[in-house]
Amino acid sequence: MSSLTGTELGGSLKVLLLLFISIFFLFPSEARHYSSEQSHPPSQHLHERVASKPLPLQPGLGDFPANSSALTVNDERDLIKASHRLVKRAVDYRQYVCKGAKALDMIIYDPPTTRKWTQQDLDDGGWSIHEDSRDVAEAVVPALDGLGVPHAPSDIRPVFAGQYREFKDRNGKTGTPATNGFYNSKYIVGTKNKGAIVAEANFSPTFQRQRAGSKAEIPALNRWSDVVWFLWSKEAGDQAGNLRYIFRDNARNEVTRAIIEKIHGLEDHPDTLDLPWPGRTYDMRTEDGKALLATPQGIGVAYLIKDHSDVLGRKIPLARVFTVDNRPPAVSGSSDSGDESESSSSSDSDSSDSSSSSSGASSGGPPVYKWDYYVVWELRDTARGDYRPTTTS
């Protein structure tokens, strides 16, 4: 076969070039789709392509416009979408699975805390305690009924703990300004193995300092798990070991919501999870269960279980997620106008929660969600051998 001359070769290349251009313009969508697939991995591997520049895991309440009372419904929706875009880029699902695995190992193998908080610690920490409403949010009533937890007003012991006074800080210095943190919970001692804590609105002292841009100290007694357990044990007395359920009431924390939506394949469709009670459960043997345990709505529960295994026994948590339709009646057909709700901010050391009212942007806080997300933790008696060491790097 004779070799091509320079003229023939040049002509062949021109033909190929014209052919490629023709295909591109005749089938533009296919060509662009191919190009897009080569430059971006599939969406199911979103967690493997976290943004190169790290973004904050939770937009602070101060990130919303100061004049948010004037926001329209469309403005609120835009804020929700913008907030979810930030978190979607920042939350690494695999990282939360890893953190949850470590938290589970801590629950199974670490000894209980030797630090026992006292009333003096509460007083030195500037905490004020008073009784709140004895009513639970209407949204959690089906869950309480389904789990057999009594919730008549006579069964509920509402305790509001506010860090509103000057206090002695962790270095022993007195007169430190208040943080304005608070934890609002309903304690239901119940019958044997039916005790419950309904954690409603929660702003940790750490979060409040960060929100105010302050580097001032916080009290030694400050974590959600420590304050809530101390108050629970005080209310329940010798029945403290009956604690079985911990409700993280209406999770507004963006990280928790992002993880829940990732688990359900809704990372590209935030605020759309329609999962009414009884919802769905997540065993700690699964990656989804571990990821939930590492969220701000889970890590405080992990510390509470581990720190007080001498009273509770060695428990393994089971997570249950359900959602409540919070759309206006004209949209949802529901008469539920929403109740005070919770979001949270936390680290591995359980710095705990932050909270906001469900009135949303109209009251200067984050916008209202169409679907409220709830996480219920059940403390189960499970053989430790069923949960092998799970920590991964």
Disulfide bonds with the S-S distance in Angstrom:
none
